[in-house]
Amino acid sequence: MKYPVTPDGRYFVVRGRLWRMANPGLDEAQRSKLTKRLMTARRAVRDAKAQQDPKAEAVAHHAVNDAKTALGERGPVWSGDGSPDLNRHMAKNTIYADWYAKTGRSRPGGS
């Protein structure tokens, strides 16, 4: 993967920010179906923006959110162990700070 993944596999890091991974409990067929749905929704956002259609864009953004929630990237956390949801938090401000510093990407200009 292009971006570092936390040792527990819950998040990947882009420009210092944690993003929740998809639910590893999804079977491959579910994951594939939901990923295709997500990509279709993202293309719809792009197309609506190009057409300057705010209503279509809003519908498309909603579809992206629904797909990401179904994948487990948003909404209730899939880990089920009571850990706090750190989605969208800066890695340096979380329990992953030491790990992230060791990736060598925590410097300015790093990912």
N, C-alpha and C positions, 0 to 999 in steps of 0.2 A: 504494500500500500504506500502511496506517495506521502501520506501524512502519518505521524507517529500515533500509535494506539496505546492507551493506558495499559499497564500490566494486567489489569483485571478484565480488559476487553470491553469496557463499558463506553468509552469515549475515544474519539480521535481528535487531534488538535490541528486547527488551522489558524495561523497568525496568532498563536497564543491562547486561543479560545477553545474550550471543550465543546464538542458536539456529540450527542448521544448516538451510539451505534444502533443499528437495527437489532431487533430482538433475535438472539441466537436460537430461541426456541421455535421459530418459524421453520416449517419444513421448506425444502428447496422450491417446490411447486408454488407454495404460498408467497415466498419471498420474490420469486420471479414474476408472478402475476402482479403483486403490489408494486414492484419496481417498474414494470411496464406502465402501470397506471400512473405512477409518479412522473415518469418521463413524458407521458402523453399530456399530463396536466402542466408540466413545465413548458412544453412546446405551446400549449394553449395560452399560457401567460405571455410568452414571447410574441405570439401572433396577435394577441389582443393589444399589446403595447404598440406593435408595428401599425396596427389598424386604428390606433388611438380610440379604442372602445373600452371605456372605463367599466361598463357593466359586465362585459365579457371578461375583462381582466379580474374583476372581483370574484366572479364565478370560478375562474381558473385558479386564483390564489386559494380559494376555499377547497378546491379539488386537490391542490398540492398539500394543504394542511391535512385533509382527510387521509391521503395516501401516507404521509409521513407519520401520522398518528397510528394508522393500521400497521405500519412497519415497526412501530415502537420507538421511533426517533423523537416523537413528541407525545404529549399526554402522560398518562400514568407510567411510572417507571416499570420496566419489565423484570428488574432484578429481584424484587419481592423480598429483599432482606432488610428493608427499613433504612437503607442508606439514603442520604439526602440526594436530591436530583441536582446535579451540578451542570446540567445542560446550559450552554452559552456563558458559563462563568470563565473568567480568565484562569488558566491553569496555575499561574503563579500565586493565586489567592486561594488555592484549594489544597486538599490532602495530597494532590499530585504534584505539588510545587517542587519537591526535591527530585522526583523522577523526571519531571519536565526539564529542570535545570541540567540534568545529566544527558539529555538528548542532544544538547548543543544547539538547540533551536530557540532558546529563550532570549538570545541577544537581539538587539534591534536589527530588523531586516530579515530575521529568521522566520520560519513558519510558525 
